[in-house]
Amino acid sequence: MSERIEIWYHGTSGEHAASIRRTGFRIGTHFARTCRAARRYGTHVFAVALASALISEDAEDQLHAAVHIPPSAIRGESSTREES
């Protein structure tokens, strides 16, 4: 039986996006259940595939990474123009 994968989202600034692409997500990184919720934290949003084993049972709208999540978990990204 294969492990279930869920897509969660992380919003950040454009300047931090480049670092995330290179090194992944640090322990303690916040993830949101929806892209819309993640966009509140930055104009650049990553869609990230997380194994269900990494998601706590009580995670409803957001979670914190308990382990390093590598860049290979990124399944997509989008950005909007930053307001000046």
SEBA-711032 format. One record per atom (N, C-alpha, C, O, CB): residue number from 1; residue in one letter; chain; atom name; x, y, z. Coordinates in steps of 0.2 Angstrom, whole numbers, always signed. Each point is the difference from the previous one (the first is absolute). Glycine has a CB too. Layout:
+-----+---+---+----+-------+-------+-------+
!   k ! r ! c !  a !    px !    py !    pz !
+-----+---+---+----+-------+-------+-------+
! NUM ! a ! A ! CA !     X !     Y !     Z !
...
+-----+---+---+----+-------+-------+-------+
END
This chain:
+-----+---+---+----+-------+-------+-------+
!   k ! r ! c !  a !    px !    py !    pz !
+-----+---+---+----+-------+-------+-------+
!   1 ! m ! A !  N !    +4 !    -6 !    +0 !
!   1 ! m ! A ! CA !    -4 !    +6 !    +0 !
!   1 ! m ! A !  C !    +4 !    +6 !    +0 !
!   1 ! m ! A !  O !    +5 !    +1 !    +4 !
!   1 ! m ! A ! CB !   -14 !    -7 !    +2 !
!   2 ! s ! A !  N !    +8 !   +11 !   -11 !
!   2 ! s ! A ! CA !    +4 !    +6 !    +0 !
!   2 ! s ! A !  C !    -2 !    +5 !    +5 !
!   2 ! s ! A !  O !    -6 !    +1 !    +2 !
!   2 ! s ! A ! CB !    +8 !    -3 !   -14 !
!   3 ! e ! A !  N !    +3 !    +6 !   +14 !
!   3 ! e ! A ! CA !    -2 !    +6 !    +5 !
!   3 ! e ! A !  C !    -4 !    +5 !    -4 !
!   3 ! e ! A !  O !    +2 !    +2 !    -5 !
!   3 ! e ! A ! CB !    +9 !    -5 !   +12 !
!   4 ! r ! A !  N !   -15 !    +6 !    -3 !
!   4 ! r ! A ! CA !    -4 !    +5 !    -3 !
!   4 ! r ! A !  C !    +3 !    +7 !    +0 !
!   4 ! r ! A !  O !    +4 !    +1 !    +5 !
!   4 ! r ! A ! CB !   -14 !    -7 !    -1 !
!   5 ! i ! A !  N !   +10 !   +10 !    -9 !
!   5 ! i ! A ! CA !    +3 !    +6 !    -1 !
!   5 ! i ! A !  C !    -5 !    +6 !    +0 !
!   5 ! i ! A !  O !    -5 !    -1 !    -3 !
!   5 ! i ! A ! CB !   +15 !    -5 !    -3 !
!   6 ! e ! A !  N !    -9 !   +11 !   +10 !
!   6 ! e ! A ! CA !    -4 !    +6 !    +0 !
!   6 ! e ! A !  C !    +4 !    +6 !    -3 !
!   6 ! e ! A !  O !    +6 !    +1 !    +2 !
!   6 ! e ! A ! CB !   -13 !    -6 !    +8 !
!   7 ! i ! A !  N !    +3 !    +9 !   -13 !
!   7 ! i ! A ! CA !    +3 !    +7 !    -2 !
!   7 ! i ! A !  C !    -1 !    +5 !    +5 !
!   7 ! i ! A !  O !    -6 !    +1 !    +1 !
!   7 ! i ! A ! CB !    +5 !    -4 !   -13 !
!   8 ! w ! A !  N !    +6 !    +6 !   +14 !
!   8 ! w ! A ! CA !    -1 !    +6 !    +5 !
!   8 ! w ! A !  C !    +4 !    +6 !    -3 !
!   8 ! w ! A !  O !    +4 !    -1 !    -5 !
!   8 ! w ! A ! CB !    -5 !    -7 !   +15 !
!   9 ! y ! A !  N !    +0 !   +14 !    -8 !
!   9 ! y ! A ! CA !    +3 !    +6 !    -3 !
!   9 ! y ! A !  C !    +4 !    +4 !    +5 !
!   9 ! y ! A !  O !    -2 !    +0 !    +6 !
!   9 ! y ! A ! CB !    -8 !    +0 !   -14 !
!  10 ! h ! A !  N !   +15 !    +3 !    +5 !
!  10 ! h ! A ! CA !    +4 !    +5 !    +4 !
!  10 ! h ! A !  C !    +1 !    +6 !    -4 !
!  10 ! h ! A !  O !    +2 !    +1 !    -6 !
!  10 ! h ! A ! CB !    +4 !   -10 !   +11 !
!  11 ! g ! A !  N !    -8 !   +15 !    -2 !
!  11 ! g ! A ! CA !    +1 !    +7 !    -2 !
!  11 ! g ! A !  C !    +6 !    +3 !    +2 !
!  11 ! g ! A !  O !    +2 !    +0 !    +6 !
!  11 ! g ! A ! CB !   -14 !    +1 !    -7 !
!  12 ! t ! A !  N !   +16 !    +2 !    -3 !
!  12 ! t ! A ! CA !    +6 !    +4 !    +2 !
!  12 ! t ! A !  C !    +1 !    +6 !    -5 !
!  12 ! t ! A !  O !    -4 !    +1 !    -5 !
!  12 ! t ! A ! CB !    +9 !   -12 !   +10 !
!  13 ! s ! A !  N !    +1 !   +14 !    -4 !
!  13 ! s ! A ! CA !    +2 !    +6 !    -4 !
!  13 ! s ! A !  C !    +3 !    -3 !    -6 !
!  13 ! s ! A !  O !    +3 !    -6 !    +0 !
!  13 ! s ! A ! CB !    -2 !   +14 !   +10 !
!  14 ! g ! A !  N !    +0 !    -4 !   -15 !
!  14 ! g ! A ! CA !    +4 !    -2 !    -6 !
!  14 ! g ! A !  C !    +7 !    -2 !    +2 !
!  14 ! g ! A !  O !    +3 !    -4 !    -3 !
!  14 ! g ! A ! CB !   -10 !   +11 !    -4 !
!  15 ! e ! A !  N !   +10 !    -3 !   +11 !
!  15 ! e ! A ! CA !    +7 !    -1 !    +2 !
!  15 ! e ! A !  C !    +1 !    -6 !    +4 !
!  15 ! e ! A !  O !    +6 !    -3 !    -1 !
!  15 ! e ! A ! CB !    -4 !   +15 !    +1 !
!  16 ! h ! A !  N !    -6 !   -14 !    +4 !
!  16 ! h ! A ! CA !    +0 !    -7 !    +3 !
!  16 ! h ! A !  C !    -1 !    -6 !    -4 !
!  16 ! h ! A !  O !    +2 !    -5 !    +1 !
!  16 ! h ! A ! CB !    -5 !   +11 !    +9 !
!  17 ! a ! A !  N !    -1 !    -5 !   -16 !
!  17 ! a ! A ! CA !    -2 !    -5 !    -4 !
!  17 ! a ! A !  C !    +6 !    -3 !    -3 !
!  17 ! a ! A !  O !    +1 !    -6 !    -1 !
!  17 ! a ! A ! CB !   -11 !   +12 !    -2 !
!  18 ! a ! A !  N !   +15 !    -2 !    +1 !
!  18 ! a ! A ! CA !    +6 !    -3 !    -3 !
!  18 ! a ! A !  C !    +4 !    -5 !    +5 !
!  18 ! a ! A !  O !    +2 !    -5 !    -2 !
!  18 ! a ! A ! CB !    -1 !   +15 !    -5 !
!  19 ! s ! A !  N !    -1 !    -8 !   +13 !
!  19 ! s ! A ! CA !    +4 !    -4 !    +5 !
!  19 ! s ! A !  C !    -4 !    -7 !    +1 !
!  19 ! s ! A !  O !    +3 !    -5 !    +1 !
!  19 ! s ! A ! CB !    +1 !   +16 !    +5 !
!  20 ! i ! A !  N !   -11 !   -10 !    -6 !
!  20 ! i ! A ! CA !    -4 !    -6 !    +1 !
!  20 ! i ! A !  C !    +1 !    -5 !    -6 !
!  20 ! i ! A !  O !    +0 !    -6 !    +1 !
!  20 ! i ! A ! CB !    -8 !   +13 !    +6 !
!  21 ! r ! A !  N !    +8 !    -4 !   -13 !
!  21 ! r ! A ! CA !    +2 !    -5 !    -6 !
!  21 ! r ! A !  C !    +6 !    -4 !    +1 !
!  21 ! r ! A !  O !    +1 !    -5 !    -2 !
!  21 ! r ! A ! CB !    -7 !   +13 !    -5 !
!  22 ! r ! A !  N !   +11 !    -4 !   +10 !
!  22 ! r ! A ! CA !    +7 !    -3 !    +1 !
!  22 ! r ! A !  C !    +0 !    -5 !    +5 !
!  22 ! r ! A !  O !    +3 !    -6 !    +0 !
!  22 ! r ! A ! CB !    +2 !   +16 !    -4 !
!  23 ! t ! A !  N !    -8 !    -8 !   +10 !
!  23 ! t ! A ! CA !    +2 !    -4 !    +6 !
!  23 ! t ! A !  C !    -7 !    -3 !    +3 !
!  23 ! t ! A !  O !    +1 !    -5 !    +5 !
!  23 ! t ! A ! CB !    +9 !   +12 !    -3 !
!  24 ! g ! A !  N !   -15 !    -6 !    -4 !
!  24 ! g ! A ! CA !    -7 !    -2 !    +3 !
!  24 ! g ! A !  C !    -2 !    +4 !    +6 !
!  24 ! g ! A !  O !    +2 !    +5 !    +1 !
!  24 ! g ! A ! CB !    +2 !   -17 !    -5 !
!  25 ! f ! A !  N !    -8 !    +8 !    +8 !
!  25 ! f ! A ! CA !    -4 !    +4 !    +5 !
!  25 ! f ! A !  C !    +3 !    -2 !    +7 !
!  25 ! f ! A !  O !    +1 !    -6 !    +1 !
!  25 ! f ! A ! CB !   -11 !    +6 !    -8 !
!  26 ! r ! A !  N !   +12 !    +4 !   +11 !
!  26 ! r ! A ! CA !    +3 !    -1 !    +7 !
!  26 ! r ! A !  C !    -5 !    -3 !    +5 !
!  26 ! r ! A !  O !    -6 !    +0 !    -1 !
!  26 ! r ! A ! CB !   +14 !    +9 !    -1 !
!  27 ! i ! A !  N !    -6 !   -12 !    +7 !
!  27 ! i ! A ! CA !    -4 !    -3 !    +5 !
!  27 ! i ! A !  C !    -3 !    +7 !    +3 !
!  27 ! i ! A !  O !    +3 !    +5 !    +1 !
!  27 ! i ! A ! CB !    +4 !   -15 !    +2 !
!  28 ! g ! A !  N !   -14 !    +9 !    -2 !
!  28 ! g ! A ! CA !    -4 !    +6 !    +3 !
!  28 ! g ! A !  C !    -3 !    +4 !    -5 !
!  28 ! g ! A !  O !    -4 !    +4 !    +2 !
!  28 ! g ! A ! CB !   +12 !    -4 !    +7 !
!  29 ! t ! A !  N !    -7 !    -2 !   -15 !
!  29 ! t ! A ! CA !    -3 !    +4 !    -6 !
!  29 ! t ! A !  C !    -8 !    -1 !    +1 !
!  29 ! t ! A !  O !    -2 !    -5 !    +1 !
!  29 ! t ! A ! CB !   +12 !    +4 !    -9 !
!  30 ! h ! A !  N !   -14 !    +7 !    +7 !
!  30 ! h ! A ! CA !    -7 !    -1 !    +0 !
!  30 ! h ! A !  C !    -3 !    -2 !    -7 !
!  30 ! h ! A !  O !    +3 !    +3 !    -5 !
!  30 ! h ! A ! CB !    -3 !    +6 !   +14 !
!  31 ! f ! A !  N !    -5 !   -13 !    -9 !
!  31 ! f ! A ! CA !    -3 !    -1 !    -6 !
!  31 ! f ! A !  C !    -8 !    +1 !    +1 !
!  31 ! f ! A !  O !    -2 !    -2 !    +5 !
!  31 ! f ! A ! CB !   +11 !    -7 !    -9 !
!  32 ! a ! A !  N !   -12 !   +11 !    -2 !
!  32 ! a ! A ! CA !    -7 !    +1 !    +1 !
!  32 ! a ! A !  C !    -4 !    -5 !    -4 !
!  32 ! a ! A !  O !    +3 !    -3 !    -5 !
!  32 ! a ! A ! CB !    -1 !   +15 !    +6 !
!  33 ! r ! A !  N !    -8 !   -14 !    +0 !
!  33 ! r ! A ! CA !    -4 !    -5 !    -3 !
!  33 ! r ! A !  C !    -2 !    +3 !    -7 !
!  33 ! r ! A !  O !    -1 !    -4 !    -5 !
!  33 ! r ! A ! CB !    -3 !    +0 !   +16 !
!  34 ! t ! A !  N !    +3 !   +11 !   -12 !
!  34 ! t ! A ! CA !    -2 !    +2 !    -7 !
!  34 ! t ! A !  C !    +5 !    +5 !    -2 !
!  34 ! t ! A !  O !    +4 !    +4 !    +4 !
!  34 ! t ! A ! CB !   -16 !    -6 !    -1 !
!  35 ! c ! A !  N !   +12 !    +3 !   -10 !
!  35 ! c ! A ! CA !    +5 !    +5 !    -3 !
!  35 ! c ! A !  C !    -3 !    +7 !    +2 !
!  35 ! c ! A !  O !    +5 !    +4 !    +1 !
!  35 ! c ! A ! CB !    -3 !   -12 !   -11 !
!  36 ! r ! A !  N !    -8 !    +9 !   +11 !
!  36 ! r ! A ! CA !    -2 !    +7 !    +2 !
!  36 ! r ! A !  C !    +2 !    +2 !    +7 !
!  36 ! r ! A !  O !    +2 !    +5 !    +1 !
!  36 ! r ! A ! CB !   -12 !    -7 !    -8 !
!  37 ! a ! A !  N !   +10 !    -3 !   +11 !
!  37 ! a ! A ! CA !    +3 !    +1 !    +7 !
!  37 ! a ! A !  C !    +7 !    +1 !    +0 !
!  37 ! a ! A !  O !    +2 !    +5 !    +4 !
!  37 ! a ! A ! CB !   -11 !   -12 !    +1 !
!  38 ! a ! A !  N !   +13 !    +4 !    -9 !
!  38 ! a ! A ! CA !    +7 !    +1 !    +0 !
!  38 ! a ! A !  C !    +2 !    +6 !    -3 !
!  38 ! a ! A !  O !    +5 !    +3 !    +2 !
!  38 ! a ! A ! CB !    -4 !   -15 !    -4 !
!  39 ! r ! A !  N !    -5 !   +15 !    -3 !
!  39 ! r ! A ! CA !    +1 !    +6 !    -3 !
!  39 ! r ! A !  C !    +0 !    +6 !    +5 !
!  39 ! r ! A !  O !    +3 !    +5 !    -2 !
!  39 ! r ! A ! CB !    -8 !    -9 !    -9 !
!  40 ! r ! A !  N !    +2 !    +3 !   +17 !
!  40 ! r ! A ! CA !    +0 !    +5 !    +5 !
!  40 ! r ! A !  C !    +7 !    +2 !    +2 !
!  40 ! r ! A !  O !    +2 !    +5 !    +3 !
!  40 ! r ! A ! CB !   -14 !    -8 !    +1 !
!  41 ! y ! A !  N !   +17 !    -2 !    -5 !
!  41 ! y ! A ! CA !    +6 !    +0 !    +3 !
!  41 ! y ! A !  C !    +6 !    +2 !    -5 !
!  41 ! y ! A !  O !    +6 !    +0 !    +2 !
!  41 ! y ! A ! CB !   -10 !    -9 !    +6 !
!  42 ! g ! A !  N !    +2 !   +10 !   -14 !
!  42 ! g ! A ! CA !    +5 !    +2 !    -5 !
!  42 ! g ! A !  C !    -3 !    -1 !    -7 !
!  42 ! g ! A !  O !    -5 !    -3 !    -1 !
!  42 ! g ! A ! CB !   +14 !    +0 !    +8 !
!  43 ! t ! A !  N !    -6 !    +7 !   -12 !
!  43 ! t ! A ! CA !    -3 !    +0 !    -6 !
!  43 ! t ! A !  C !    +3 !    -6 !    -4 !
!  43 ! t ! A !  O !    -3 !    -1 !    -6 !
!  43 ! t ! A ! CB !    +3 !   +13 !    +6 !
!  44 ! h ! A !  N !    +4 !   -16 !    +2 !
!  44 ! h ! A ! CA !    +2 !    -6 !    -3 !
!  44 ! h ! A !  C !    -2 !    -6 !    +4 !
!  44 ! h ! A !  O !    +1 !    -1 !    +6 !
!  44 ! h ! A ! CB !    +9 !    +7 !   -11 !
!  45 ! v ! A !  N !   -14 !   -11 !    +1 !
!  45 ! v ! A ! CA !    -2 !    -5 !    +4 !
!  45 ! v ! A !  C !    +2 !    -7 !    -3 !
!  45 ! v ! A !  O !    +0 !    -1 !    -6 !
!  45 ! v ! A ! CB !   -10 !    +8 !    +9 !
!  46 ! f ! A !  N !   +12 !   -11 !    +1 !
!  46 ! f ! A ! CA !    +2 !    -7 !    -2 !
!  46 ! f ! A !  C !    -5 !    -5 !    +2 !
!  46 ! f ! A !  O !    -3 !    +0 !    +5 !
!  46 ! f ! A ! CB !   +15 !    +3 !    -4 !
!  47 ! a ! A !  N !   -13 !    -8 !    -6 !
!  47 ! a ! A ! CA !    -5 !    -6 !    +1 !
!  47 ! a ! A !  C !    +5 !    -5 !    +2 !
!  47 ! a ! A !  O !    +5 !    -2 !    -4 !
!  47 ! a ! A ! CB !   -14 !    +6 !    -4 !
!  48 ! v ! A !  N !    +8 !    -7 !   +14 !
!  48 ! v ! A ! CA !    +5 !    -5 !    +2 !
!  48 ! v ! A !  C !    -3 !    -7 !    +2 !
!  48 ! v ! A !  O !    -5 !    +0 !    +3 !
!  48 ! v ! A ! CB !   +12 !    +9 !    +2 !
!  49 ! a ! A !  N !    -4 !   -14 !    -8 !
!  49 ! a ! A ! CA !    -3 !    -7 !    +2 !
!  49 ! a ! A !  C !    +3 !    -3 !    +6 !
!  49 ! a ! A !  O !    +6 !    +0 !    +1 !
!  49 ! a ! A ! CB !    -8 !    -2 !   -13 !
!  50 ! l ! A !  N !    -3 !    +1 !   +17 !
!  50 ! l ! A ! CA !    +2 !    -2 !    +7 !
!  50 ! l ! A !  C !    -3 !    -7 !    +1 !
!  50 ! l ! A !  O !    -6 !    -1 !    -1 !
!  50 ! l ! A ! CB !    +7 !   +13 !    +5 !
!  51 ! a ! A !  N !    +3 !   -17 !    -2 !
!  51 ! a ! A ! CA !    -2 !    -6 !    +2 !
!  51 ! a ! A !  C !    -5 !    +0 !    +6 !
!  51 ! a ! A !  O !    +1 !    +4 !    +4 !
!  51 ! a ! A ! CB !   +10 !    -9 !    -9 !
!  52 ! s ! A !  N !   -16 !    +1 !    +5 !
!  52 ! s ! A ! CA !    -5 !    +1 !    +5 !
!  52 ! s ! A !  C !    +3 !    -2 !    +7 !
!  52 ! s ! A !  O !    -2 !    +3 !    +5 !
!  52 ! s ! A ! CB !    -7 !    -6 !   -13 !
!  53 ! a ! A !  N !   +14 !    -1 !    +8 !
!  53 ! a ! A ! CA !    +4 !    -1 !    +6 !
!  53 ! a ! A !  C !    +3 !    +6 !    +4 !
!  53 ! a ! A !  O !    +1 !    +0 !    +6 !
!  53 ! a ! A ! CB !    +1 !   -11 !   -11 !
!  54 ! l ! A !  N !    -1 !   +16 !    +1 !
!  54 ! l ! A ! CA !    +3 !    +6 !    +2 !
!  54 ! l ! A !  C !    -5 !    +5 !    +3 !
!  54 ! l ! A !  O !    +2 !    +5 !    +3 !
!  54 ! l ! A ! CB !    +7 !    -6 !   -11 !
!  55 ! i ! A !  N !   -15 !    +0 !    +7 !
!  55 ! i ! A ! CA !    -6 !    +4 !    +1 !
!  55 ! i ! A !  C !    -3 !    -2 !    +7 !
!  55 ! i ! A !  O !    -3 !    -6 !    +0 !
!  55 ! i ! A ! CB !    +1 !    +9 !   -13 !
!  56 ! s ! A !  N !    +2 !    +1 !   +18 !
!  56 ! s ! A ! CA !    -3 !    -2 !    +6 !
!  56 ! s ! A !  C !    -8 !    -1 !    -1 !
!  56 ! s ! A !  O !    -3 !    +4 !    -4 !
!  56 ! s ! A ! CB !   +12 !    +2 !   +11 !
!  57 ! e ! A !  N !   -12 !   -10 !    -3 !
!  57 ! e ! A ! CA !    -7 !    -1 !    +0 !
!  57 ! e ! A !  C !    -4 !    +6 !    +1 !
!  57 ! e ! A !  O !    -6 !    +0 !    -3 !
!  57 ! e ! A ! CB !    +8 !   -12 !    +7 !
!  58 ! d ! A !  N !    +0 !   +17 !    +0 !
!  58 ! d ! A ! CA !    -4 !    +6 !    +1 !
!  58 ! d ! A !  C !    +2 !    +5 !    -4 !
!  58 ! d ! A !  O !    -3 !    +6 !    +1 !
!  58 ! d ! A ! CB !    +3 !    -9 !   +10 !
!  59 ! a ! A !  N !    +3 !    +2 !   -17 !
!  59 ! a ! A ! CA !    +2 !    +6 !    -4 !
!  59 ! a ! A !  C !    -6 !    +1 !    -5 !
!  59 ! a ! A !  O !    -3 !    -4 !    -3 !
!  59 ! a ! A ! CB !   +15 !    +1 !    +3 !
!  60 ! e ! A !  N !   -15 !    +9 !    +1 !
!  60 ! e ! A ! CA !    -6 !    +2 !    -4 !
!  60 ! e ! A !  C !    +1 !    +5 !    -5 !
!  60 ! e ! A !  O !    +0 !    -2 !    -6 !
!  60 ! e ! A ! CB !    -7 !    +0 !   +16 !
!  61 ! d ! A !  N !    +9 !    +8 !    -8 !
!  61 ! d ! A ! CA !    +1 !    +5 !    -5 !
!  61 ! d ! A !  C !    +8 !    +2 !    -1 !
!  61 ! d ! A !  O !    +2 !    +2 !    -5 !
!  61 ! d ! A ! CB !   -13 !    +2 !    +8 !
!  62 ! q ! A !  N !   +15 !    -6 !    +2 !
!  62 ! q ! A ! CA !    +7 !    +1 !    -1 !
!  62 ! q ! A !  C !    +4 !    -5 !    +4 !
!  62 ! q ! A !  O !    -2 !    -3 !    +5 !
!  62 ! q ! A ! CB !    +0 !   +15 !    -7 !
!  63 ! l ! A !  N !    +9 !   -12 !    +0 !
!  63 ! l ! A ! CA !    +4 !    -5 !    +4 !
!  63 ! l ! A !  C !    +7 !    +3 !    +0 !
!  63 ! l ! A !  O !    +1 !    +4 !    -4 !
!  63 ! l ! A ! CB !    -8 !   -14 !    +1 !
!  64 ! h ! A !  N !   +11 !    +7 !    +7 !
!  64 ! h ! A ! CA !    +7 !    +2 !    +0 !
!  64 ! h ! A !  C !    +4 !    -6 !    -1 !
!  64 ! h ! A !  O !    -1 !    -6 !    +2 !
!  64 ! h ! A ! CB !    -1 !   +15 !    +6 !
!  65 ! a ! A !  N !    +7 !    -8 !   -12 !
!  65 ! a ! A ! CA !    +5 !    -6 !    -2 !
!  65 ! a ! A !  C !    +4 !    -2 !    +6 !
!  65 ! a ! A !  O !    +3 !    +4 !    +3 !
!  65 ! a ! A ! CB !    -3 !    +0 !   -15 !
!  66 ! a ! A !  N !    -1 !   -11 !   +13 !
!  66 ! a ! A ! CA !    +4 !    -3 !    +6 !
!  66 ! a ! A !  C !    +7 !    -2 !    -3 !
!  66 ! a ! A !  O !    +4 !    -2 !    +4 !
!  66 ! a ! A ! CB !   -15 !    -1 !    +2 !
!  67 ! v ! A !  N !   +12 !    +2 !   -12 !
!  67 ! v ! A ! CA !    +6 !    -2 !    -4 !
!  67 ! v ! A !  C !    +2 !    +5 !    -5 !
!  67 ! v ! A !  O !    -5 !    +4 !    -3 !
!  67 ! v ! A ! CB !    +2 !   -16 !    +6 !
!  68 ! h ! A !  N !    +9 !   +11 !    -6 !
!  68 ! h ! A ! CA !    +2 !    +4 !    -6 !
!  68 ! h ! A !  C !    -4 !    -3 !    -6 !
!  68 ! h ! A !  O !    +0 !    -6 !    +0 !
!  68 ! h ! A ! CB !   +12 !    +9 !    +5 !
!  69 ! i ! A !  N !   -15 !    +1 !    -9 !
!  69 ! i ! A ! CA !    -3 !    -2 !    -6 !
!  69 ! i ! A !  C !    +4 !    +2 !    -6 !
!  69 ! i ! A !  O !    +1 !    +6 !    -1 !
!  69 ! i ! A ! CB !   -13 !    -5 !    +7 !
!  70 ! p ! A !  N !   +14 !    -6 !   -10 !
!  70 ! p ! A ! CA !    +5 !    +2 !    -5 !
!  70 ! p ! A !  C !    -4 !    +3 !    -6 !
!  70 ! p ! A !  O !    -6 !    +0 !    -1 !
!  70 ! p ! A ! CB !   +13 !    -9 !    +4 !
!  71 ! p ! A !  N !    -3 !   +13 !    -7 !
!  71 ! p ! A ! CA !    -3 !    +3 !    -6 !
!  71 ! p ! A !  C !    -4 !    -5 !    -5 !
!  71 ! p ! A !  O !    -4 !    +2 !    -4 !
!  71 ! p ! A ! CB !   +13 !    +7 !    +5 !
!  72 ! s ! A !  N !    -7 !   -15 !    -1 !
!  72 ! s ! A ! CA !    -3 !    -5 !    -4 !
!  72 ! s ! A !  C !    -8 !    -1 !    +2 !
!  72 ! s ! A !  O !    -3 !    -3 !    -4 !
!  72 ! s ! A ! CB !   +14 !    -3 !    +2 !
!  73 ! a ! A !  N !   -13 !    +9 !    +8 !
!  73 ! a ! A ! CA !    -7 !    -1 !    +2 !
!  73 ! a ! A !  C !    -4 !    +6 !    -4 !
!  73 ! a ! A !  O !    -6 !    -1 !    +1 !
!  73 ! a ! A ! CB !   +10 !    -4 !   +10 !
!  74 ! i ! A !  N !    -1 !   +10 !   -14 !
!  74 ! i ! A ! CA !    -3 !    +5 !    -3 !
!  74 ! i ! A !  C !    -4 !    -3 !    -6 !
!  74 ! i ! A !  O !    +3 !    -2 !    -5 !
!  74 ! i ! A ! CB !    +5 !   +11 !    +9 !
!  75 ! r ! A !  N !   -14 !    -7 !    -5 !
!  75 ! r ! A ! CA !    -4 !    -3 !    -5 !
!  75 ! r ! A !  C !    -3 !    +6 !    -5 !
!  75 ! r ! A !  O !    -2 !    -1 !    -5 !
!  75 ! r ! A ! CB !    -1 !    -9 !   +12 !
!  76 ! g ! A !  N !    +4 !   +16 !    -5 !
!  76 ! g ! A ! CA !    -2 !    +6 !    -4 !
!  76 ! g ! A !  C !    +2 !    +6 !    +4 !
!  76 ! g ! A !  O !    +1 !    +0 !    +6 !
!  76 ! g ! A ! CB !   -10 !    -7 !   -12 !
!  77 ! e ! A !  N !    +9 !   +13 !    +2 !
!  77 ! e ! A ! CA !    +0 !    +6 !    +4 !
!  77 ! e ! A !  C !    -3 !    +5 !    -5 !
!  77 ! e ! A !  O !    -1 !    +0 !    -6 !
!  77 ! e ! A ! CB !   +12 !    -3 !   +12 !
!  78 ! s ! A !  N !   -13 !    +9 !    -2 !
!  78 ! s ! A ! CA !    -3 !    +5 !    -4 !
!  78 ! s ! A !  C !    +2 !    +7 !    +4 !
!  78 ! s ! A !  O !    +2 !    +0 !    +6 !
!  78 ! s ! A ! CB !   -12 !    -7 !   -10 !
!  79 ! s ! A !  N !   +10 !   +12 !    +0 !
!  79 ! s ! A ! CA !    +1 !    +7 !    +4 !
!  79 ! s ! A !  C !    -4 !    +5 !    -4 !
!  79 ! s ! A !  O !    -2 !    +0 !    -5 !
!  79 ! s ! A ! CB !   +14 !    -4 !    +8 !
!  80 ! t ! A !  N !   -13 !    +9 !    +2 !
!  80 ! t ! A ! CA !    -4 !    +6 !    -3 !
!  80 ! t ! A !  C !    +5 !    +6 !    +1 !
!  80 ! t ! A !  O !    +5 !    +0 !    +4 !
!  80 ! t ! A ! CB !   -16 !    -5 !    -1 !
!  81 ! r ! A !  N !   +10 !   +10 !    -7 !
!  81 ! r ! A ! CA !    +5 !    +6 !    +0 !
!  81 ! r ! A !  C !    -1 !    +3 !    +7 !
!  81 ! r ! A !  O !    -5 !    +1 !    +3 !
!  81 ! r ! A ! CB !    +4 !    +1 !   -15 !
!  82 ! e ! A !  N !    +7 !    +0 !   +15 !
!  82 ! e ! A ! CA !    +0 !    +3 !    +7 !
!  82 ! e ! A !  C !    -2 !    +7 !    -1 !
!  82 ! e ! A !  O !    +2 !    +3 !    -5 !
!  82 ! e ! A ! CB !    +7 !   -11 !    +9 !
!  83 ! e ! A !  N !   -13 !   +10 !    +0 !
!  83 ! e ! A ! CA !    -3 !    +7 !    +0 !
!  83 ! e ! A !  C !    +6 !    +5 !    +2 !
!  83 ! e ! A !  O !    +4 !    -2 !    +5 !
!  83 ! e ! A ! CB !   -16 !    -2 !    -2 !
!  84 ! s ! A !  N !   +13 !   +10 !    -6 !
!  84 ! s ! A ! CA !    +5 !    +4 !    +2 !
!  84 ! s ! A !  C !    -3 !    +6 !    +4 !
!  84 ! s ! A !  O !    +4 !    +5 !    +2 !
!  84 ! s ! A ! CB !    +3 !    -8 !   -12 !
+-----+---+---+----+-------+-------+-------+
END
